Amino acid sequence: MRLNVFLLILLLHGAAAVKPPAKWQTLSGEAPVVVARGGFSGIFPESSQYAYQIAQSTSLKNLVLLCDLQLTKDGGGICQSDLSLDNSTTISSVFPKGQKTYSVNGQPLTGWFSVDFTSDQIYNNVSLIQNIFTRPSVFDGSLPISMVEDVTGLHPYQFWINVQYSIFFKEHKQDVATYITTASEQMVIDYISSPEVAFLKSLNGKLRSSKTKLIFRFLEVDDVEPSTKQTYKALLNDLSTIKSFASGILVPKSYIWPVNKDQYLEPHTSLVTDAHNLGLEVYASNFANDMPASYNYSFDPTAEYLQFIDNSNFSVDGVLTDFPSTASEAVGRPLIITHNGASGVFAGCTDLAYQQAADDGADILDCSVQMSKDGVVFCLDSADLMGHTTAIKTFMPRATVVPEIQKENGIFSFDLTWSEIQSLKRKEFTLLTLCLPMTLKSELTTPFSQSGLARNPAAKNQGKFMILADFLEFAKKSTVAGVLINIENAGYLASKKGLGIVEAVSTALTNASYDKLPKKQVLIQSDDTGVLSAFKKNSGYKRVLYVKETISDAPKPTVDEIKHSADAVNLPRSSIVADSGFFVSAFTGVVDKMHAANISVYVSVLRNEFLAIAFDYFSDPMVELATYVAGVQVDGVVTEFPATLAAYFRSPCSNMNAKLSYSILPVEPGSLLSLVSPEALPPAEAPAPVLAVADIQDPPLPPVADLSDKASVTAAPQTSPPRSGQSAIAVNAAHSLLIVMLSFIQLRFL
């Protein structure tokens, strides 16, 4: 029972959030990784099952689990950092006559060594103990040593093997290189580190996966590297040589931020910048919450992590820690993704909305791409210009029904040339308008206009719309971490209109050098898996499946199918937090199932207006944010008010580890409903459908039709098919126009 309570406390700790920089200064531009040394070794015995499992439960979903590899007498792999096992296990009492003295890198070492025992002897008889005596001892003697297969069996997001003593094992007729090359055929090894140059060089070209990163580990500056006989200080001055056989370095944190004898920080070194300039990643080690650190941190371990990852000069590419949940607080928080920019402040998809979003701390700026008849790509929330512009006045005869897109009549951008779109004037009383080329004016939209909730009336006509090229250029020069390009109707445009929107987006991204900007993320979003598959060749782009409809569950076969074509899903709020009569009723569990498959989950769309917020959130958008961020732990939040989300992350009250008198807590589903008398409860709603495999399976995109030889400057209008039992009636043009206008008026005022 005490253990269950303890685990609950740890799970709560994993929900804290701290704001990272708008874009990371790592080598890749991605967030620094958190590497759990032996799991959660700050509490549990290092490399125990509990240590690894609790690390995964309380940390970032992309946590890296590290195993310090040792080999047994029969060639088995175990995870332990101490070469002499008596300091971290019960081996001395189980095998009292097993003590030996061996030479290790030229120095005698006495103890109990894995090379003297078989895997069965160790696994079935020896238990783990805490090897740092100021840490809890209550778990001592109850957990076996973990084999390498035990760790990979937990399906870590990434797996790191550290080989500290390859030469020692080779002297005892155990070849670590052979073990790893064989193991790499059966398991994914993402990182291999070692302080031995010769060992890392021996692995080059022998691993199954070319994506495995070899990391050279530096020990203390005056220690001697055993294969080259040089000090690590000397090797530090020759990083270009290290680059010839490794993709990164792992260094004690003092290599980067030295601490003087009085325990205060000295100026940082140039190591990270120098290494990054050579293309080497930099990982920092020796992080632990319960070890004395610089007084500059005021005993706040999160502040120490931020010193390494969030400063104006550099960011390390990862931190090696005994307390992965604390490192996760510093590194991880959901992405702030805009919905048409800061569309709660300025008209969506305008330069002002995007600038406001960047100023407010958004991570990702979004552009829903539309296309004109002659192939100009621009940002607008809908392909239908009807109601948004004066299109109805000028182009009413070209109004059509496109069942593949929407049920209602529309005047679509792909039926008008860019010149024609430019001719449109702002229509009085409309919510969104297009005007002049590159000076496109707008009017601020609101989803609650009928309730009298206006948004920023003083700016309702401000802002210019942007073509995709200008949007990409703006985002490239801004401080945001990246862009999200939303693509819809690609199949229809290709087959029926001869417009290749996928090709146009891909070309625009290449022309803007996004394929060569590792520090700018590119998210490609679509409700069509065919579109996402078309971008599979762009390995640097993250693909997001947009599931528009509310769902109640995502079974494993469906999740597995999503995994084939997407890295993330964008779900409506109601697919994650179900409500009944505007009361929160349940968490659906969809996020957990996606996370189990390493699929990120974004929630959309969050708005600040109280009419958009369930009663359980007390009309407070911060409480709703806490529910999705700390309660459900989504990976991204799509919002029309990025400033609110940024303020939440900055607030100390969002950090449930802060032990303040007040914290912003997530809601408990059903808590308010439980106070309602049964007769007053709202009627039970039918459950949302389950997301089936067929719902997300789309055919490959059709080729772009060649319509150049067709004399169809104006496409023939499409009409809705006649209702069942009715005859098709031929009507003249005037009659058709009247019907379309009446339909539009009815739809606008329903």
C-alpha positions, 0 to 999 in steps of 0.5 A: 500500500505504501508503495502504491501511494509512493508511485502515485506521488511520483506520477504527479511529479511527472506533470510539471511544466516549465517553458523552454525557449521558442526554439532549441539551440541543440545541434538538431534544433529538437528539444534536448533528450533526457537520458535516465541513468539506470532508470530512476536511480535517484530513488530505486536501486540503479538499473532495477525494474522499478527504476526503469518503469518509474522513469518511464511513467514519470518522465517525457514520453521520449525518455532514453533508458541507459544501461551500463553494460557488463558481461557475465562468464557465459556472455550474457549482458547485465546492466550495472555501472559499478564494475565491482558488483559488491557495492550495488548488489548482495553478491558478496553475501550470496557468494562469499568466496567469489572475491577477486582482485583484477587489474583495471586500466593498470590499477588493481581493483578488488571485488566481485566481478560479473565475468566470474559468474554465469547469467543464471547465478547472478539473475536467480540469486543476486539482488540489487541494493542502493549504491548511494547510501543517502538514498532510500534503502527500503527497496534493497534486496527485493529486485533482481539485476536487470538483463539487457533484454529486460530493459528492451522488453519495456519498449523504451522510446530510445535505448542507450548502452554505455560500455565503460570497460571494454578492454577489461572484458576482452582480457577476460575473453568476453568481446563486448563489440561482438555482443553488441553487433549480435544484439543489434540484430535483435533489438534497437540500440539508439546510442552506444557510448564509451570512454575507449576510443578503440572500442568505438572505432571497432564498431564503425560499419558493423551495426545493423542500424546506421542510425545508431549514434556512437558517443565518445564519453569523456572522463575527468580531464586528467584521466588517461584514455586506455587505448590512446594513452592520452589524457581526456584533456588532450582529446578535448583539444582535438574534437575533429579527430573524435568527429571521425569516429563518433557523432557526439560526446558525453562530458561531465557537466563541469566541462561546460559550466565550471564551478569554483572552489566556493561552489559558484558558477564560472563563465561557461566554456566554448565546448558546446559551440565548438562541438556543434560547429564540427557537427558533434552533439553534446550530452552532459552527465552527473545530474542528480537532485540530491548532490551538492550543486552551485549556490547559483541554483539556490537548491533548485535542480530545475534551475540547473538543467535550464542553465544547460538547455535554456540560455542565450548561447547554446543548449546541450543535446541531452542530459544524463540524470538520476532523476529523469522526472526533474529533467523532464520538467525543464525540457518538456512541455506541450507545443503551443500550436496556433490555429490560424495564428493568434486568431483570437486577437487578429483576423486569422491567417494574417500577418498580424495574427502570425506576428502576434502569435510569435510575440506571444510565445507560440512554438508552431505557426500554422497555415491551412493552404488553399490554392487558386485555379492557376496554382497560387498557394495561400493561407486561409482556413477554408477553400470556400470564399462564399461568405468570406468575401464579395465572391457571391456578388461577382462569381455567383454563377460559378457557385457549386456543390462539391460533395467531396468537400462540403454539403453546402454551395460554395465559391471555391478558391480553386475555381478562381484565378489568383487575379480574380481572387485579388479583385474581390472586395471586403463584403460588409458584415462578413467575418473574413475578407480578401482584398488586394494582392499582398495587402489582403485585408480582413475582418476578425472572426469569432465563433461566438458572434451570435452570442455577442462575444466580439474579439478585439473590435479595434483591430477587426479590419487589420492585417494582410493575408499571406501566400505560402512563400511569404508565410514560410519566410516570415516563420523562418526569420521569427523566433518560432520553432517551426511551422504546421502546414495543413493540407486538405482536399488534395485528392480532389484538387489533383484528379478534378482540378489538375492542381498538385497542392502536395507538390506545391507545398513541398516545392515551397518548403524546399525553396524556403530551405526548410529541408536544410533548416534542422532548427525549424520543425516542419509539421505536415498535417492532413486528414488524408493518409495519402497526403501524409504518405506522400511526405514520408520521404521527407524524414525531417518532417513530422506527419500529423493525422487530423481526426476531425470527428469526435471519437470515444476510443482508438483500438490497437489495430487502428493505432497500429495503422496510424503508426504506418503513416503518421507521427502524431494525431490532432484530435478534437477536445471531446475525443480526449475529455468527454463531456455531458451537458457541458460537464466533464464526464470522463477521460477517454484513454485515447491519449494513453493508447497513442502514447503507448505506440509513441504517437504524439497527441495534439488537442484542438482547438482551445479558446478563451471564451467562457462559452467554449469552456465546460463548467468544471473549468470554472470559466477559467482557460488555465484550468482547462489547460492544466487538465490537458497538459498536466492531467491528460499529458498531451504533446501539443495544444492548438489554440487561438490564444497562444499568449494564454498558454505561454502564460500558463507555462510561465506561471509557477502555479502550473508546477505541481512540484513547487509546493506553493499555497496554490497550484493550477490543478486538472479537473477530476472527471465527473466531480461536478456531475456527482453533486447533481441530483439524478433527476436534474442530470442532463440526458445521457448522450450517445457515445461517440464512435470508435475510430476504426481502421477503415476511418483512417485508411485512404488510397494513395493520392491520384496523379495530377490530371493534365487539363491543359488541353481542355478548353474549360476556362470555367468549369461546368457547375456541379450540382447536388443530385436530385433527391430520391423519387424526384425527377431531374428538372431542367431549369434556366440560368436565372432559375438556378441563380435564384435557387443558389441565392435562396440556399445561401441566405437560408444557410447564413441565417439558420 
